Amino acid sequence: MSILCGLPILECVYCLGCARWLWKKCLYSAGHESENWGLATAEEFEPVPRLCRLILSVYEDDLRDPLWAPPGGYGIDPDWVVVKRTYEDTGGCAAPYMIYLDHDNADVVLVIRGLNLAKESDYAVLLDNKLGQTTFDGGYVHNGLLKAAKWVFDTECELLRDLVEMNPDYRLTFAGHSLGAGIVSLIVMYAVQNLDRLGNIERKRIRCFAMAPARCVSLNLAVRYADVINSIVLQDDFLPRTTTALEDVFKSIFCLPCLLCLIKPFRIGRFPPVVRTAVPVDGRFEHLVLSCNATSDHAIIWLERESQRALDLMLEKDRILEIPAQQRMQRQESIAREHSEEYEAALRRAVALQIPRAAPSPSYGTFAEVGKRREFWQLKWDAFISAVV
């Protein structure tokens, strides 16, 4: 009798709990994840809109007569396109890509387009994965994306080596969107392990910009390669928050857009974009944002528009402030220290999680060295690695 009387109470508690969860989920925004991140500088962010336009140009059949150019055009010279591969060229092993010799910015660039919903080969790459199936450099990676990355690297490494050797002052940049972002991320990781095939190029000359990437590497690899891989996520984008397991991909592609049409339907317009930066660690991009912008924020068109808008605001702010050269240098040093402290915080968190083989790279990109603190944590890492390897 007491059990029967208690049922309505339990049901009410259960309903209240579900209502509270749903309420918090609907109010959750991507801004909560980055509210404590450091601000990026215009110098750091400058390549992003330019590379977005370069990725968009891969969709064109004829760059001399473009059909879908953004306002202001792609900003590229068709004569500087070295190669442009289509699905016929790749045989479905990878998405279409292009190698561009950017003389204006001293860059050798390889860009890969995103997922084509009408191509079975793209689905085959994306769905070729099982949890814990493939290991790489002490961590776990997406099996299908690694295969595609190796195919692209093996196909183009000689050409890239020749371009780098002919232009010793140029950087080697990889960029991609969505599916292509996952491929270029793994290309860079594979390239760093095979620098001899690229003419022994220095690691600091290699960089990657992954626009709206799929989650394709384990945490220890994300931390260790954070000096060469930059992930760009626009606010509520759903894909970086979705695991690449088979069932989750299907739910994201086919079910989530229908759900998003019913959530926050009156959200109109956008706030001025603010660019923040941080080193990857657990707890980030682990919650889907129920927003009508969750799918539109994934589009490369919106990425290009919002990134250019953000860059314009950053440059305008710098112009208005008219920061003297000495103060600008001090600000850059301060930002570098903040980046280094953020990186150390990620390392400490990785130690706390007992993640094996998450040792940092010898030099972390353009971030400044932090003296004794870095030496202290390096000793901690050496002891940690000795204990787990």
SULMO-V537113 format. One line per field, one symbol per residue. phi: phi as a letter, one per 20 degrees, with the letter a starting at -180 (. if undefined). A space follows every 10 residues. Layout:
# SULMO-V537113
phi: ???
This chain:
# SULMO-V537113
phi: .ffffeggff ffffffffff ffffffefcf fffdfdfffe efffegffff fffffgffff ecfecfdcff gnnemcdgfe febbedfffe mnfbfgbbdc eeffdlbddd ccfefdfedf ffffffeeac gmfcdblncd cfffffffff fffffdffff ffffffcfee edddbaclgf ffffffffff ffecfffdml ffgfedbcce elfffccfff ffffdffddd edcekegeff edfefgffff fffddfgfff fedlfdecnc fgfceccaef bfndldcfef bfefeffeff ffgfffffff ffffffffff flffgfffff ffffffffff ffffffffff ffelefldff fgcelefffc mfffffffff fgfffffde
